[in-house]
Amino acid sequence: MKRRLFSIALTGSALLFAAAAQAQTKWDLPAAYPATNFHSVNLIQFAADVDKATGGKLKITVHPNASLFKAPEIKRAVQGGQAQAGEILLANFSNEWAIYAADGLPFLADSYDESMKLYRAQKPLMEKKLGEQGMMLLYSVAWPPQGIYSKKPLNSVADLKGSKWRAYSPTTARIGELVGAQPVTVQAAELAQALATGVVEANMTSGATGVDSKLFEHLKYYYDVQAWLPKNAVIVNKRAFDALDKPTQEAVMKAAAAAEARGWTESRKVNDDTLAILKKNGMEVLPPSAQLRADMRRVGDTILKEWLDRAGAEGKALLDAYRR
């Protein structure tokens, strides 16, 4: 009799354990940037907020620094269900859909206020496109403004001619072509090595990436042209999201809204902090000369025209909404 009761107790415990295991859902969330980057820190806080709000019902594991998928692979992984969620740099996918590149157009939206205004115009279009591809937008956060890093002083774009130019998106590759440089595609996780081996001599990116990749160890000058503020977007597979119960869905969306607000605030702070770190480590942080700024704005005008040709009526409608 005792043996039978013990067997029943064991069976009951196993069933309870199985039920608890079934009740917990686990998501993977790949990201392309180091764990210390403010975007990654924000993602980890987002995952912790979801864990707390759902009482551990939904566990999200963040995989930073391209450790699970490389940056260009993350969107496809989420779309195909290999990862339930992921963080992408929108400008990376401009060849797929021109609207993704809107926040990477030089000097279109070159401040935080303008970047947020552009995001509000861009967001409904992105939500529709992602929905068509079986995904949802959870939140989006801007990087700090982009500047030019160089080994040598720059007085005009002519000084960039022939240099090995790091590109991380179609737009940055096109900038390299227009200034007469040699574009080389290098993602953030590989940038430090590319600089150390001489593959890259100049590039446009933020102070945050400059600190993450210790660009001050290889490059001497940073020109704060504030050309654009590209955005990262955190996306989720729609089927994975729909499989959650309603309270868990609400917890995810609430945590996402908090992450978006927190991320934009942190981005402003990071911009100031990282430029100070670049200076502290011996880099010359300079405003662009009038000639360099004028040259880069002409590059921006060319890219905007080319983008409008590709984006068509949809792109024109986005620009009209942004400029209203």
C-alpha positions as protocol buffer text, in pm:
chain_id: "A"
residue {
  index: 1
  type: MET
  ca { x: 0 y: 0 z: 0 }
}
residue {
  index: 2
  type: LYS
  ca { x: 283 y: 238 z: 94 }
}
residue {
  index: 3
  type: ARG
  ca { x: 461 y: 153 z: -230 }
}
residue {
  index: 4
  type: ARG
  ca { x: 143 y: 227 z: -427 }
}
residue {
  index: 5
  type: LEU
  ca { x: 95 y: 563 z: -252 }
}
residue {
  index: 6
  type: PHE
  ca { x: 461 y: 649 z: -317 }
}
residue {
  index: 7
  type: SER
  ca { x: 415 y: 562 z: -684 }
}
residue {
  index: 8
  type: ILE
  ca { x: 102 y: 781 z: -705 }
}
residue {
  index: 9
  type: ALA
  ca { x: 291 y: 1069 z: -537 }
}
residue {
  index: 10
  type: LEU
  ca { x: 577 y: 1034 z: -785 }
}
residue {
  index: 11
  type: THR
  ca { x: 336 y: 1028 z: -1077 }
}
residue {
  index: 12
  type: GLY
  ca { x: 157 y: 1335 z: -941 }
}
residue {
  index: 13
  type: SER
  ca { x: 485 y: 1522 z: -900 }
}
residue {
  index: 14
  type: ALA
  ca { x: 591 y: 1432 z: -1253 }
}
residue {
  index: 15
  type: LEU
  ca { x: 259 y: 1557 z: -1392 }
}
residue {
  index: 16
  type: LEU
  ca { x: 291 y: 1883 z: -1198 }
}
residue {
  index: 17
  type: PHE
  ca { x: 647 y: 1930 z: -1323 }
}
residue {
  index: 18
  type: ALA
  ca { x: 539 y: 1858 z: -1681 }
}
residue {
  index: 19
  type: ALA
  ca { x: 253 y: 2105 z: -1649 }
}
residue {
  index: 20
  type: ALA
  ca { x: 489 y: 2373 z: -1515 }
}
residue {
  index: 21
  type: ALA
  ca { x: 735 y: 2306 z: -1795 }
}
residue {
  index: 22
  type: GLN
  ca { x: 453 y: 2326 z: -2050 }
}
residue {
  index: 23
  type: ALA
  ca { x: 333 y: 2653 z: -1901 }
}
residue {
  index: 24
  type: GLN
  ca { x: 672 y: 2819 z: -1946 }
}
residue {
  index: 25
  type: THR
  ca { x: 753 y: 2952 z: -2293 }
}
residue {
  index: 26
  type: LYS
  ca { x: 1111 y: 3021 z: -2399 }
}
residue {
  index: 27
  type: TRP
  ca { x: 1213 y: 3268 z: -2670 }
}
residue {
  index: 28
  type: ASP
  ca { x: 1551 y: 3337 z: -2827 }
}
residue {
  index: 29
  type: LEU
  ca { x: 1629 y: 3698 z: -2919 }
}
residue {
  index: 30
  type: PRO
  ca { x: 1945 y: 3742 z: -3131 }
}
residue {
  index: 31
  type: ALA
  ca { x: 2113 y: 4085 z: -3150 }
}
residue {
  index: 32
  type: ALA
  ca { x: 2418 y: 4212 z: -3335 }
}
residue {
  index: 33
  type: TYR
  ca { x: 2589 y: 4437 z: -3081 }
}
residue {
  index: 34
  type: PRO
  ca { x: 2807 y: 4378 z: -2772 }
}
residue {
  index: 35
  type: ALA
  ca { x: 2638 y: 4301 z: -2441 }
}
residue {
  index: 36
  type: THR
  ca { x: 2763 y: 4634 z: -2305 }
}
residue {
  index: 37
  type: ASN
  ca { x: 2609 y: 4839 z: -2589 }
}
residue {
  index: 38
  type: PHE
  ca { x: 2309 y: 5044 z: -2473 }
}
residue {
  index: 39
  type: HIS
  ca { x: 2077 y: 4867 z: -2719 }
}
residue {
  index: 40
  type: SER
  ca { x: 2177 y: 4527 z: -2575 }
}
residue {
  index: 41
  type: VAL
  ca { x: 2146 y: 4650 z: -2216 }
}
residue {
  index: 42
  type: ASN
  ca { x: 1797 y: 4774 z: -2303 }
}
residue {
  index: 43
  type: LEU
  ca { x: 1707 y: 4437 z: -2457 }
}
residue {
  index: 44
  type: ILE
  ca { x: 1822 y: 4253 z: -2146 }
}
residue {
  index: 45
  type: GLN
  ca { x: 1610 y: 4486 z: -1930 }
}
residue {
  index: 46
  type: PHE
  ca { x: 1314 y: 4426 z: -2163 }
}
residue {
  index: 47
  type: ALA
  ca { x: 1354 y: 4050 z: -2119 }
}
residue {
  index: 48
  type: ALA
  ca { x: 1378 y: 4090 z: -1740 }
}
residue {
  index: 49
  type: ASP
  ca { x: 1064 y: 4305 z: -1737 }
}
residue {
  index: 50
  type: VAL
  ca { x: 873 y: 4040 z: -1934 }
}
residue {
  index: 51
  type: ASP
  ca { x: 999 y: 3767 z: -1702 }
}
residue {
  index: 52
  type: LYS
  ca { x: 885 y: 3962 z: -1395 }
}
residue {
  index: 53
  type: ALA
  ca { x: 549 y: 4068 z: -1539 }
}
residue {
  index: 54
  type: THR
  ca { x: 461 y: 3713 z: -1645 }
}
residue {
  index: 55
  type: GLY
  ca { x: 592 y: 3546 z: -1328 }
}
residue {
  index: 56
  type: GLY
  ca { x: 845 y: 3353 z: -1533 }
}
residue {
  index: 57
  type: LYS
  ca { x: 584 y: 3231 z: -1780 }
}
residue {
  index: 58
  type: LEU
  ca { x: 778 y: 3379 z: -2074 }
}
residue {
  index: 59
  type: LYS
  ca { x: 1157 y: 3359 z: -2065 }
}
residue {
  index: 60
  type: ILE
  ca { x: 1344 y: 3558 z: -2330 }
}
residue {
  index: 61
  type: THR
  ca { x: 1713 y: 3483 z: -2377 }
}
residue {
  index: 62
  type: VAL
  ca { x: 1905 y: 3767 z: -2543 }
}
residue {
  index: 63
  type: HIS
  ca { x: 2201 y: 3658 z: -2760 }
}
residue {
  index: 64
  type: PRO
  ca { x: 2417 y: 3973 z: -2815 }
}
residue {
  index: 65
  type: ASN
  ca { x: 2721 y: 4035 z: -3036 }
}
residue {
  index: 66
  type: ALA
  ca { x: 2594 y: 3828 z: -3332 }
}
residue {
  index: 67
  type: SER
  ca { x: 2653 y: 3513 z: -3124 }
}
residue {
  index: 68
  type: LEU
  ca { x: 2341 y: 3333 z: -3253 }
}
residue {
  index: 69
  type: PHE
  ca { x: 2293 y: 3491 z: -3597 }
}
residue {
  index: 70
  type: LYS
  ca { x: 2494 y: 3753 z: -3785 }
}
residue {
  index: 71
  type: ALA
  ca { x: 2331 y: 4094 z: -3828 }
}
residue {
  index: 72
  type: PRO
  ca { x: 2202 y: 4041 z: -4185 }
}
residue {
  index: 73
  type: GLU
  ca { x: 2059 y: 3697 z: -4089 }
}
residue {
  index: 74
  type: ILE
  ca { x: 1846 y: 3801 z: -3792 }
}
residue {
  index: 75
  type: LYS
  ca { x: 1538 y: 3922 z: -3979 }
}
residue {
  index: 76
  type: ARG
  ca { x: 1514 y: 3603 z: -4184 }
}
residue {
  index: 77
  type: ALA
  ca { x: 1563 y: 3394 z: -3870 }
}
residue {
  index: 78
  type: VAL
  ca { x: 1268 y: 3565 z: -3700 }
}
residue {
  index: 79
  type: GLN
  ca { x: 1053 y: 3547 z: -4012 }
}
residue {
  index: 80
  type: GLY
  ca { x: 1126 y: 3176 z: -4052 }
}
residue {
  index: 81
  type: GLY
  ca { x: 1074 y: 3096 z: -3683 }
}
residue {
  index: 82
  type: GLN
  ca { x: 1436 y: 2998 z: -3612 }
}
residue {
  index: 83
  type: ALA
  ca { x: 1426 y: 3271 z: -3346 }
}
residue {
  index: 84
  type: GLN
  ca { x: 1105 y: 3399 z: -3192 }
}
residue {
  index: 85
  type: ALA
  ca { x: 1226 y: 3761 z: -3176 }
}
residue {
  index: 86
  type: GLY
  ca { x: 1529 y: 3964 z: -3281 }
}
residue {
  index: 87
  type: GLU
  ca { x: 1685 y: 4308 z: -3306 }
}
residue {
  index: 88
  type: ILE
  ca { x: 1771 y: 4443 z: -3651 }
}
residue {
  index: 89
  type: LEU
  ca { x: 1923 y: 4758 z: -3795 }
}
residue {
  index: 90
  type: LEU
  ca { x: 1650 y: 4875 z: -4033 }
}
residue {
  index: 91
  type: ALA
  ca { x: 1890 y: 5030 z: -4285 }
}
residue {
  index: 92
  type: ASN
  ca { x: 2046 y: 4686 z: -4342 }
}
residue {
  index: 93
  type: PHE
  ca { x: 1732 y: 4583 z: -4530 }
}
residue {
  index: 94
  type: SER
  ca { x: 1685 y: 4877 z: -4765 }
}
residue {
  index: 95
  type: ASN
  ca { x: 1745 y: 4660 z: -5073 }
}
residue {
  index: 96
  type: GLU
  ca { x: 1444 y: 4455 z: -4965 }
}
residue {
  index: 97
  type: TRP
  ca { x: 1215 y: 4756 z: -4910 }
}
residue {
  index: 98
  type: ALA
  ca { x: 1316 y: 5120 z: -4955 }
}
residue {
  index: 99
  type: ILE
  ca { x: 1117 y: 5246 z: -4654 }
}
residue {
  index: 100
  type: TYR
  ca { x: 1354 y: 5060 z: -4419 }
}
residue {
  index: 101
  type: ALA
  ca { x: 1627 y: 5302 z: -4534 }
}
residue {
  index: 102
  type: ALA
  ca { x: 1439 y: 5623 z: -4454 }
}
residue {
  index: 103
  type: ASP
  ca { x: 1620 y: 5682 z: -4125 }
}
residue {
  index: 104
  type: GLY
  ca { x: 1957 y: 5627 z: -4297 }
}
residue {
  index: 105
  type: LEU
  ca { x: 1917 y: 5907 z: -4551 }
}
residue {
  index: 106
  type: PRO
  ca { x: 2190 y: 6164 z: -4481 }
}
residue {
  index: 107
  type: PHE
  ca { x: 2065 y: 6492 z: -4334 }
}
residue {
  index: 108
  type: LEU
  ca { x: 1694 y: 6411 z: -4376 }
}
residue {
  index: 109
  type: ALA
  ca { x: 1637 y: 6367 z: -4000 }
}
residue {
  index: 110
  type: ASP
  ca { x: 1956 y: 6473 z: -3823 }
}
residue {
  index: 111
  type: SER
  ca { x: 1843 y: 6533 z: -3464 }
}
residue {
  index: 112
  type: TYR
  ca { x: 1659 y: 6328 z: -3202 }
}
residue {
  index: 113
  type: ASP
  ca { x: 1340 y: 6533 z: -3239 }
}
residue {
  index: 114
  type: GLU
  ca { x: 1345 y: 6499 z: -3618 }
}
residue {
  index: 115
  type: SER
  ca { x: 1429 y: 6130 z: -3592 }
}
residue {
  index: 116
  type: MET
  ca { x: 1128 y: 6068 z: -3367 }
}
residue {
  index: 117
  type: LYS
  ca { x: 909 y: 6264 z: -3608 }
}
residue {
  index: 118
  type: LEU
  ca { x: 1030 y: 6046 z: -3896 }
}
residue {
  index: 119
  type: TYR
  ca { x: 970 y: 5730 z: -3688 }
}
residue {
  index: 120
  type: ARG
  ca { x: 608 y: 5830 z: -3628 }
}
residue {
  index: 121
  type: ALA
  ca { x: 557 y: 5869 z: -4003 }
}
residue {
  index: 122
  type: GLN
  ca { x: 747 y: 5548 z: -4082 }
}
residue {
  index: 123
  type: LYS
  ca { x: 598 y: 5323 z: -3813 }
}
residue {
  index: 124
  type: PRO
  ca { x: 253 y: 5247 z: -3966 }
}
residue {
  index: 125
  type: LEU
  ca { x: 420 y: 5151 z: -4295 }
}
residue {
  index: 126
  type: MET
  ca { x: 670 y: 4925 z: -4116 }
}
residue {
  index: 127
  type: GLU
  ca { x: 397 y: 4758 z: -3911 }
}
residue {
  index: 128
  type: LYS
  ca { x: 203 y: 4681 z: -4229 }
}
residue {
  index: 129
  type: LYS
  ca { x: 508 y: 4545 z: -4413 }
}
residue {
  index: 130
  type: LEU
  ca { x: 623 y: 4330 z: -4119 }
}
residue {
  index: 131
  type: GLY
  ca { x: 267 y: 4200 z: -4081 }
}
residue {
  index: 132
  type: GLU
  ca { x: 269 y: 4089 z: -4444 }
}
residue {
  index: 133
  type: GLN
  ca { x: 592 y: 3902 z: -4369 }
}
residue {
  index: 134
  type: GLY
  ca { x: 450 y: 3726 z: -4062 }
}
residue {
  index: 135
  type: MET
  ca { x: 612 y: 3953 z: -3803 }
}
residue {
  index: 136
  type: MET
  ca { x: 532 y: 4237 z: -3563 }
}
residue {
  index: 137
  type: LEU
  ca { x: 720 y: 4544 z: -3449 }
}
residue {
  index: 138
  type: LEU
  ca { x: 773 y: 4550 z: -3072 }
}
residue {
  index: 139
  type: TYR
  ca { x: 974 y: 4871 z: -3045 }
}
residue {
  index: 140
  type: SER
  ca { x: 1241 y: 5082 z: -3214 }
}
residue {
  index: 141
  type: VAL
  ca { x: 1526 y: 5297 z: -3077 }
}
residue {
  index: 142
  type: ALA
  ca { x: 1757 y: 5539 z: -3258 }
}
residue {
  index: 143
  type: TRP
  ca { x: 2134 y: 5525 z: -3250 }
}
residue {
  index: 144
  type: PRO
  ca { x: 2321 y: 5846 z: -3169 }
}
residue {
  index: 145
  type: PRO
  ca { x: 2395 y: 6072 z: -3469 }
}
residue {
  index: 146
  type: GLN
  ca { x: 2646 y: 5940 z: -3722 }
}
residue {
  index: 147
  type: GLY
  ca { x: 2985 y: 6104 z: -3774 }
}
residue {
  index: 148
  type: ILE
  ca { x: 3293 y: 6033 z: -3985 }
}
residue {
  index: 149
  type: TYR
  ca { x: 3596 y: 5850 z: -3842 }
}
residue {
  index: 150
  type: SER
  ca { x: 3924 y: 5881 z: -4028 }
}
residue {
  index: 151
  type: LYS
  ca { x: 4295 y: 5809 z: -3998 }
}
residue {
  index: 152
  type: LYS
  ca { x: 4380 y: 6146 z: -4148 }
}
residue {
  index: 153
  type: PRO
  ca { x: 4237 y: 6500 z: -4127 }
}
residue {
  index: 154
  type: LEU
  ca { x: 3938 y: 6573 z: -4352 }
}
residue {
  index: 155
  type: ASN
  ca { x: 3874 y: 6918 z: -4494 }
}
residue {
  index: 156
  type: SER
  ca { x: 3647 y: 6801 z: -4775 }
}
residue {
  index: 157
  type: VAL
  ca { x: 3518 y: 6475 z: -4923 }
}
residue {
  index: 158
  type: ALA
  ca { x: 3812 y: 6487 z: -5165 }
}
residue {
  index: 159
  type: ASP
  ca { x: 4028 y: 6378 z: -4869 }
}
residue {
  index: 160
  type: LEU
  ca { x: 3836 y: 6049 z: -4855 }
}
residue {
  index: 161
  type: LYS
  ca { x: 3914 y: 5956 z: -5215 }
}
residue {
  index: 162
  type: GLY
  ca { x: 4068 y: 5609 z: -5240 }
}
residue {
  index: 163
  type: SER
  ca { x: 4034 y: 5529 z: -4869 }
}
residue {
  index: 164
  type: LYS
  ca { x: 3903 y: 5191 z: -4753 }
}
residue {
  index: 165
  type: TRP
  ca { x: 3552 y: 5281 z: -4640 }
}
residue {
  index: 166
  type: ARG
  ca { x: 3355 y: 5061 z: -4403 }
}
residue {
  index: 167
  type: ALA
  ca { x: 2995 y: 5006 z: -4517 }
}
residue {
  index: 168
  type: TYR
  ca { x: 2731 y: 4841 z: -4299 }
}
residue {
  index: 169
  type: SER
  ca { x: 2425 y: 4905 z: -4520 }
}
residue {
  index: 170
  type: PRO
  ca { x: 2346 y: 4979 z: -4886 }
}
residue {
  index: 171
  type: THR
  ca { x: 2329 y: 5352 z: -4807 }
}
residue {
  index: 172
  type: THR
  ca { x: 2670 y: 5365 z: -4640 }
}
residue {
  index: 173
  type: ALA
  ca { x: 2814 y: 5171 z: -4934 }
}
residue {
  index: 174
  type: ARG
  ca { x: 2663 y: 5426 z: -5172 }
}
residue {
  index: 175
  type: ILE
  ca { x: 2812 y: 5713 z: -4969 }
}
residue {
  index: 176
  type: GLY
  ca { x: 3152 y: 5550 z: -5009 }
}
residue {
  index: 177
  type: GLU
  ca { x: 3106 y: 5535 z: -5386 }
}
residue {
  index: 178
  type: LEU
  ca { x: 2994 y: 5898 z: -5407 }
}
residue {
  index: 179
  type: VAL
  ca { x: 3295 y: 6028 z: -5211 }
}
residue {
  index: 180
  type: GLY
  ca { x: 3536 y: 5822 z: -5420 }
}
residue {
  index: 181
  type: ALA
  ca { x: 3628 y: 5576 z: -5145 }
}
residue {
  index: 182
  type: GLN
  ca { x: 3646 y: 5195 z: -5167 }
}
residue {
  index: 183
  type: PRO
  ca { x: 3342 y: 5050 z: -4980 }
}
residue {
  index: 184
  type: VAL
  ca { x: 3405 y: 4733 z: -4778 }
}
residue {
  index: 185
  type: THR
  ca { x: 3108 y: 4568 z: -4605 }
}
residue {
  index: 186
  type: VAL
  ca { x: 3191 y: 4509 z: -4238 }
}
residue {
  index: 187
  type: GLN
  ca { x: 2932 y: 4448 z: -3965 }
}
residue {
  index: 188
  type: ALA
  ca { x: 2974 y: 4589 z: -3614 }
}
residue {
  index: 189
  type: ALA
  ca { x: 3095 y: 4264 z: -3459 }
}
residue {
  index: 190
  type: GLU
  ca { x: 3384 y: 4249 z: -3709 }
}
residue {
  index: 191
  type: LEU
  ca { x: 3481 y: 4619 z: -3714 }
}
residue {
  index: 192
  type: ALA
  ca { x: 3765 y: 4613 z: -3460 }
}
residue {
  index: 193
  type: GLN
  ca { x: 3939 y: 4329 z: -3646 }
}
residue {
  index: 194
  type: ALA
  ca { x: 3888 y: 4503 z: -3982 }
}
residue {
  index: 195
  type: LEU
  ca { x: 4059 y: 4815 z: -3846 }
}
residue {
  index: 196
  type: ALA
  ca { x: 4344 y: 4619 z: -3687 }
}
residue {
  index: 197
  type: THR
  ca { x: 4418 y: 4442 z: -4017 }
}
residue {
  index: 198
  type: GLY
  ca { x: 4392 y: 4755 z: -4232 }
}
residue {
  index: 199
  type: VAL
  ca { x: 4075 y: 4647 z: -4411 }
}
residue {
  index: 200
  type: VAL
  ca { x: 3909 y: 4975 z: -4303 }
}
residue {
  index: 201
  type: GLU
  ca { x: 4058 y: 5327 z: -4289 }
}
residue {
  index: 202
  type: ALA
  ca { x: 3746 y: 5542 z: -4257 }
}
residue {
  index: 203
  type: ASN
  ca { x: 3378 y: 5498 z: -4178 }
}
residue {
  index: 204
  type: MET
  ca { x: 3058 y: 5665 z: -4067 }
}
residue {
  index: 205
  type: THR
  ca { x: 2904 y: 5548 z: -3743 }
}
residue {
  index: 206
  type: SER
  ca { x: 2805 y: 5674 z: -3400 }
}
residue {
  index: 207
  type: GLY
  ca { x: 3011 y: 5755 z: -3093 }
}
residue {
  index: 208
  type: ALA
  ca { x: 2855 y: 5446 z: -2934 }
}
residue {
  index: 209
  type: THR
  ca { x: 3000 y: 5212 z: -3196 }
}
residue {
  index: 210
  type: GLY
  ca { x: 3326 y: 5406 z: -3177 }
}
residue {
  index: 211
  type: VAL
  ca { x: 3354 y: 5317 z: -2810 }
}
residue {
  index: 212
  type: ASP
  ca { x: 3224 y: 4959 z: -2851 }
}
residue {
  index: 213
  type: SER
  ca { x: 3489 y: 4886 z: -3117 }
}
residue {
  index: 214
  type: LYS
  ca { x: 3761 y: 5105 z: -2960 }
}
residue {
  index: 215
  type: LEU
  ca { x: 3805 y: 5298 z: -3282 }
}
residue {
  index: 216
  type: PHE
  ca { x: 4040 y: 5532 z: -3096 }
}
residue {
  index: 217
  type: GLU
  ca { x: 4300 y: 5253 z: -3104 }
}
residue {
  index: 218
  type: HIS
  ca { x: 4318 y: 5270 z: -3483 }
}
residue {
  index: 219
  type: LEU
  ca { x: 4174 y: 5604 z: -3601 }
}
residue {
  index: 220
  type: LYS
  ca { x: 4268 y: 5958 z: -3502 }
}
residue {
  index: 221
  type: TYR
  ca { x: 3981 y: 6185 z: -3607 }
}
residue {
  index: 222
  type: TYR
  ca { x: 3605 y: 6195 z: -3553 }
}
residue {
  index: 223
  type: TYR
  ca { x: 3402 y: 6459 z: -3739 }
}
residue {
  index: 224
  type: ASP
  ca { x: 3067 y: 6517 z: -3571 }
}
residue {
  index: 225
  type: VAL
  ca { x: 2861 y: 6576 z: -3887 }
}
residue {
  index: 226
  type: GLN
  ca { x: 2542 y: 6434 z: -3728 }
}
residue {
  index: 227
  type: ALA
  ca { x: 2434 y: 6298 z: -4064 }
}
residue {
  index: 228
  type: TRP
  ca { x: 2149 y: 6069 z: -3955 }
}
residue {
  index: 229
  type: LEU
  ca { x: 2018 y: 5861 z: -3664 }
}
residue {
  index: 230
  type: PRO
  ca { x: 1959 y: 5504 z: -3785 }
}
residue {
  index: 231
  type: LYS
  ca { x: 1718 y: 5292 z: -3582 }
}
residue {
  index: 232
  type: ASN
  ca { x: 1727 y: 4942 z: -3445 }
}
residue {
  index: 233
  type: ALA
  ca { x: 1394 y: 4761 z: -3440 }
}
residue {
  index: 234
  type: VAL
  ca { x: 1295 y: 4470 z: -3219 }
}
residue {
  index: 235
  type: ILE
  ca { x: 1068 y: 4235 z: -3411 }
}
residue {
  index: 236
  type: VAL
  ca { x: 878 y: 3920 z: -3319 }
}
residue {
  index: 237
  type: ASN
  ca { x: 744 y: 3624 z: -3514 }
}
residue {
  index: 238
  type: LYS
  ca { x: 366 y: 3672 z: -3532 }
}
residue {
  index: 239
  type: ARG
  ca { x: 286 y: 3304 z: -3480 }
}
residue {
  index: 240
  type: ALA
  ca { x: 505 y: 3294 z: -3170 }
}
residue {
  index: 241
  type: PHE
  ca { x: 334 y: 3606 z: -3035 }
}
residue {
  index: 242
  type: ASP
  ca { x: -15 y: 3475 z: -3117 }
}
residue {
  index: 243
  type: ALA
  ca { x: 64 y: 3152 z: -2930 }
}
residue {
  index: 244
  type: LEU
  ca { x: 91 y: 3348 z: -2604 }
}
residue {
  index: 245
  type: ASP
  ca { x: -214 y: 3397 z: -2385 }
}
residue {
  index: 246
  type: LYS
  ca { x: -361 y: 3746 z: -2373 }
}
residue {
  index: 247
  type: PRO
  ca { x: -212 y: 3853 z: -2035 }
}
residue {
  index: 248
  type: THR
  ca { x: 135 y: 3750 z: -2157 }
}
residue {
  index: 249
  type: GLN
  ca { x: 87 y: 3937 z: -2485 }
}
residue {
  index: 250
  type: GLU
  ca { x: -11 y: 4247 z: -2291 }
}
residue {
  index: 251
  type: ALA
  ca { x: 295 y: 4209 z: -2066 }
}
residue {
  index: 252
  type: VAL
  ca { x: 523 y: 4189 z: -2373 }
}
residue {
  index: 253
  type: MET
  ca { x: 371 y: 4500 z: -2533 }
}
residue {
  index: 254
  type: LYS
  ca { x: 387 y: 4696 z: -2207 }
}
residue {
  index: 255
  type: ALA
  ca { x: 754 y: 4602 z: -2158 }
}
residue {
  index: 256
  type: ALA
  ca { x: 821 y: 4695 z: -2522 }
}
residue {
  index: 257
  type: ALA
  ca { x: 668 y: 5042 z: -2479 }
}
residue {
  index: 258
  type: ALA
  ca { x: 882 y: 5096 z: -2168 }
}
residue {
  index: 259
  type: ALA
  ca { x: 1195 y: 4976 z: -2355 }
}
residue {
  index: 260
  type: GLU
  ca { x: 1129 y: 5216 z: -2641 }
}
residue {
  index: 261
  type: ALA
  ca { x: 1093 y: 5518 z: -2411 }
}
residue {
  index: 262
  type: ARG
  ca { x: 1395 y: 5413 z: -2204 }
}
residue {
  index: 263
  type: GLY
  ca { x: 1605 y: 5347 z: -2515 }
}
residue {
  index: 264
  type: TRP
  ca { x: 1550 y: 5689 z: -2672 }
}
residue {
  index: 265
  type: THR
  ca { x: 1637 y: 5860 z: -2343 }
}
residue {
  index: 266
  type: GLU
  ca { x: 1950 y: 5649 z: -2306 }
}
residue {
  index: 267
  type: SER
  ca { x: 2057 y: 5714 z: -2666 }
}
residue {
  index: 268
  type: ARG
  ca { x: 2080 y: 6088 z: -2597 }
}
residue {
  index: 269
  type: LYS
  ca { x: 2289 y: 6024 z: -2286 }
}
residue {
  index: 270
  type: VAL
  ca { x: 2511 y: 5774 z: -2465 }
}
residue {
  index: 271
  type: ASN
  ca { x: 2582 y: 6026 z: -2740 }
}
residue {
  index: 272
  type: ASP
  ca { x: 2728 y: 6274 z: -2489 }
}
residue {
  index: 273
  type: ASP
  ca { x: 2907 y: 6007 z: -2285 }
}
residue {
  index: 274
  type: THR
  ca { x: 3071 y: 5826 z: -2577 }
}
residue {
  index: 275
  type: LEU
  ca { x: 3203 y: 6142 z: -2742 }
}
residue {
  index: 276
  type: ALA
  ca { x: 3367 y: 6227 z: -2408 }
}
residue {
  index: 277
  type: ILE
  ca { x: 3522 y: 5877 z: -2396 }
}
residue {
  index: 278
  type: LEU
  ca { x: 3660 y: 5915 z: -2749 }
}
residue {
  index: 279
  type: LYS
  ca { x: 3827 y: 6242 z: -2646 }
}
residue {
  index: 280
  type: LYS
  ca { x: 3960 y: 6089 z: -2325 }
}
residue {
  index: 281
  type: ASN
  ca { x: 4127 y: 5816 z: -2527 }
}
residue {
  index: 282
  type: GLY
  ca { x: 4309 y: 6062 z: -2753 }
}
residue {
  index: 283
  type: MET
  ca { x: 4075 y: 6093 z: -3048 }
}
residue {
  index: 284
  type: GLU
  ca { x: 4024 y: 6440 z: -3192 }
}
residue {
  index: 285
  type: VAL
  ca { x: 3648 y: 6505 z: -3189 }
}
residue {
  index: 286
  type: LEU
  ca { x: 3589 y: 6795 z: -3427 }
}
residue {
  index: 287
  type: PRO
  ca { x: 3306 y: 6980 z: -3599 }
}
residue {
  index: 288
  type: PRO
  ca { x: 3315 y: 6939 z: -3978 }
}
residue {
  index: 289
  type: SER
  ca { x: 3459 y: 7222 z: -4186 }
}
residue {
  index: 290
  type: ALA
  ca { x: 3207 y: 7425 z: -4386 }
}
residue {
  index: 291
  type: GLN
  ca { x: 3337 y: 7253 z: -4702 }
}
residue {
  index: 292
  type: LEU
  ca { x: 3308 y: 6901 z: -4560 }
}
residue {
  index: 293
  type: ARG
  ca { x: 2953 y: 6969 z: -4440 }
}
residue {
  index: 294
  type: ALA
  ca { x: 2852 y: 7119 z: -4775 }
}
residue {
  index: 295
  type: ASP
  ca { x: 3008 y: 6825 z: -4963 }
}
residue {
  index: 296
  type: MET
  ca { x: 2828 y: 6571 z: -4743 }
}
residue {
  index: 297
  type: ARG
  ca { x: 2497 y: 6750 z: -4785 }
}
residue {
  index: 298
  type: ARG
  ca { x: 2537 y: 6724 z: -5163 }
}
residue {
  index: 299
  type: VAL
  ca { x: 2597 y: 6351 z: -5118 }
}
residue {
  index: 300
  type: GLY
  ca { x: 2281 y: 6340 z: -4907 }
}
residue {
  index: 301
  type: ASP
  ca { x: 2079 y: 6517 z: -5179 }
}
residue {
  index: 302
  type: THR
  ca { x: 2193 y: 6261 z: -5438 }
}
residue {
  index: 303
  type: ILE
  ca { x: 2104 y: 5968 z: -5212 }
}
residue {
  index: 304
  type: LEU
  ca { x: 1761 y: 6116 z: -5131 }
}
residue {
  index: 305
  type: LYS
  ca { x: 1681 y: 6154 z: -5501 }
}
residue {
  index: 306
  type: GLU
  ca { x: 1792 y: 5797 z: -5572 }
}
residue {
  index: 307
  type: TRP
  ca { x: 1589 y: 5671 z: -5277 }
}
residue {
  index: 308
  type: LEU
  ca { x: 1275 y: 5850 z: -5397 }
}
residue {
  index: 309
  type: ASP
  ca { x: 1318 y: 5690 z: -5739 }
}
residue {
  index: 310
  type: ARG
  ca { x: 1321 y: 5347 z: -5573 }
}
residue {
  index: 311
  type: ALA
  ca { x: 1057 y: 5416 z: -5308 }
}
residue {
  index: 312
  type: GLY
  ca { x: 807 y: 5567 z: -5552 }
}
residue {
  index: 313
  type: ALA
  ca { x: 468 y: 5686 z: -5430 }
}
residue {
  index: 314
  type: GLU
  ca { x: 511 y: 5513 z: -5094 }
}
residue {
  index: 315
  type: GLY
  ca { x: 835 y: 5701 z: -5029 }
}
residue {
  index: 316
  type: LYS
  ca { x: 686 y: 6033 z: -5136 }
}
residue {
  index: 317
  type: ALA
  ca { x: 389 y: 5978 z: -4904 }
}
residue {
  index: 318
  type: LEU
  ca { x: 629 y: 5904 z: -4616 }
}
residue {
  index: 319
  type: LEU
  ca { x: 830 y: 6222 z: -4681 }
}
residue {
  index: 320
  type: ASP
  ca { x: 510 y: 6428 z: -4707 }
}
residue {
  index: 321
  type: ALA
  ca { x: 388 y: 6287 z: -4374 }
}
residue {
  index: 322
  type: TYR
  ca { x: 726 y: 6355 z: -4211 }
}
residue {
  index: 323
  type: ARG
  ca { x: 746 y: 6712 z: -4340 }
}
residue {
  index: 324
  type: ARG
  ca { x: 394 y: 6809 z: -4238 }
}
